[in-house]
Amino acid sequence: MSASLEQETHLLLNDPASLAGHCHQTWSQLPRADVDAWQLAGLKQRFAQMRERIPVLKKLADGEGVERIERLDDVVPLLFEHTMFKSYPPSLLEKNNFAAINKWLAKLVTPELAEAILAADVSACAGLDDWFETMDSAVPQLCISHTSGTSGTLSFLPNSTREFEKACEIRRLFAWKMNGPDSRRPEMHTAYPYYRKGYLSHLRGNVALMKLLLPSEANFHTAYPDTLSSDVLHLGAKFRAAQARGTLDRLVVSPALMAKKKAFDEQQARMPADLSAFFERMATQLKGKRVYIGGTWNLLHNMAKAGLERGLENVFHPDSYIATTGGAKGVVQPEGWREEVLRFTGAQRINESYAMSEVVSGSHLRCEHGNYHFAHTAIPFVLDPETSKPMPREGRQTGRAAFFDLGADVHWGGFITGDEITVEWDAPCACGRPSRYIVGGIQRYSEKNGGDDKITCAASEQSHREAMDFLSTLEG
């Protein structure tokens, strides 16, 4: 590897905003051939660093006989399916056995983090909220988050604090319209129509956002100043799963947790009125100011409708940054929702992206022609939906989306999604950006297949099963 390629690859992995000279235009126009070279070199480096050091990766790589990476597709048998991050015995949470959860978690991360995780005293943790708070204090370089747990079981994602910071530094390029490292920090506020803190994956980035995007924490305005309870979210997920199975009568819940859930349910019932009051308050306090607002499309639309009904238009500064991710989620989006959001906020555009909780650095921005351009920090793959074998990286291909998150620095970044995408590998986009991109809509295979989506790993069934068994065996 040449000295320049080595240096540039190092920046892509560790300080990606510097690779573009902290300029949003440069980041958008990085040449395709250069990005390809950095990504392959970065993937080789990540694999060489982690193959022997992350226990579950070593188990899978040994089973598949993968010793080195020569081409991007060589990593496909080593991509994890989403069940990897929730492969712990569910009974551990029922018993608050967080010492065993930590043993499981330690097999997913590098030795330095594993040592700190195993050393953390979690014996007094009476639930998830206690556990997350304890782990944040004991291992501050680790930022564990969880998914919504629609199946009834939460996935725990062991990201580093630095991963969230790197992702936020890239977002800052666009929110500030940076043209270099000395770009002036704008007087920016955030209006966040949710909880200030929580361990759900989309809340975990708030700390990095406050630190890197805003002048001070006082500029981060939330509808609810408290912490979203993971215990209550987990209970709600278990309720839904038990109801679907017809086993709701067997669910045992402690009185303390039921009281917590009751208070949460009461707050949820008040939420429409609370949010209406919050939006009205923000429209008054932040009128004419530059804001950063992130939320799902329906949250942004509800905010806009509430404001427009009160005759409020062009409330914030035109250079405000309005961001949304997550897509339609199977819901038909009403015509004109984008126009209503822009009319209320006064912003020049809505910055839409495609992202997932498991790939922190991979926020793929939608251009003015409706295409999602891949982030330079995440290597995309299109897999055959039946076999999960890689499809050609040429022409236009439709299949299952998978990614390798190059920003992942304490855990293995390879991940298979439940999404069907169509990727254009060759033809340039009319927007002028040289990066490859997704065309058309993004659909969940579970929606397409009537609720069922069985991911077939590209790894052999035996080696993948052995890796899962190894991960869930907690003796010793």
Disulfide bonds with the S-S distance in Angstrom:
none
